[in-house]
Amino acid sequence: MEDNREKGYVLMPYIIKTVKTSINGETAWYANKWKNLLLKIKHFFIKPKYLKNAHIYTHKVVNPSLYVVVNITGDKNKENH
């Protein structure tokens, strides 16, 4: 680490930027705000497939016994592994 500082190297994390997000093959979101605005205007007039079927899932009953609370603190996760 000290050698890298003397050479002028800076270690940085590699961050992946998502350019667009698609749901069932249909683009739902762009990182570019102008493309995203045009996509919202398009979706106002032409509903994509994933929005046309959304009414099927809105009234679906969720069984709470299938889900548990997960602790995200570091100490408790280390004990479990």
C-alpha positions in Angstrom: 0.0 0.0 0.0 2.8 2.4 0.8 4.5 1.7 -2.5 1.3 2.6 -4.3 1.1 5.9 -2.5 4.7 6.8 -3.4 4.0 6.0 -7.1 0.8 8.2 -7.0 -1.6 5.3 -7.5 -5.1 5.7 -6.0 -7.2 2.5 -5.4 -10.8 3.1 -6.2 -13.8 0.7 -6.3 -15.2 -0.3 -9.7 -18.8 1.0 -10.0 -21.1 -0.4 -12.6 -23.5 2.2 -14.0 -26.8 0.8 -15.3 -27.7 2.5 -18.6 -31.1 1.0 -19.0 -33.4 -1.4 -17.2 -35.7 -3.8 -18.9 -38.6 -5.8 -17.6 -39.8 -8.8 -19.7 -37.9 -7.5 -22.7 -39.4 -4.0 -22.5 -37.3 -1.0 -21.6 -38.6 0.6 -18.4 -35.9 3.1 -17.4 -33.0 5.0 -19.0 -30.1 6.6 -17.1 -30.2 9.5 -19.5 -32.9 11.9 -18.2 -34.0 13.0 -21.7 -34.4 9.4 -23.0 -36.3 8.6 -19.8 -38.6 11.6 -20.4 -39.4 10.4 -23.9 -39.9 6.9 -22.7 -42.4 8.2 -20.1 -44.3 10.1 -22.8 -44.3 6.9 -25.0 -45.7 4.8 -22.1 -48.4 7.4 -21.5 -49.8 6.6 -25.0 -48.7 3.0 -25.5 -48.8 0.8 -22.5 -46.0 -1.9 -22.4 -46.8 -5.5 -21.8 -45.6 -5.5 -18.2 -48.0 -2.6 -17.3 -50.9 -4.2 -19.2 -50.8 -7.3 -16.9 -50.2 -5.3 -13.7 -53.8 -5.5 -12.6 -53.5 -9.3 -12.2 -50.9 -8.8 -9.3 -52.4 -5.9 -7.5 -55.0 -7.8 -5.5 -52.9 -10.9 -4.9 -52.8 -12.0 -1.2 -49.3 -12.4 0.2 -48.7 -15.2 2.8 -46.7 -13.5 5.6 -45.5 -16.9 7.0 -43.3 -17.3 4.0 -41.2 -14.2 4.9 -38.8 -13.6 7.8 -37.0 -10.6 9.2 -33.4 -10.4 8.2 -30.8 -8.5 10.4 -28.3 -6.6 8.3 -25.9 -5.7 11.1 -22.4 -7.1 10.5 -22.0 -8.8 13.9 -25.0 -11.1 13.7 -24.3 -12.1 10.1 -20.8 -13.2 11.1 -22.1 -15.5 13.8 -24.4 -17.3 11.4 -21.7 -18.1 8.9 
